[in-house]
């Protein structure tokens, strides 16, 4: 098991950074945490479960 946060930091740069840096996209820094949460749901296959719980 890896020790340290390097893998997590790298994943954040890839997942969130790619979305925040899209051409023509405008994001506020204070909303980046919400975007990160949604990206994590999508990439961890929890997207459908999350939205199903919101509809209930």
Residue pairs with C-beta under 8 A, 6 or more apart in sequence:
12 36
15 36
15 39
15 40
15 43
16 32
16 35
16 36
16 39
19 25
19 35
19 39
20 27
20 32
20 35
27 35
40 46
41 47
41 50
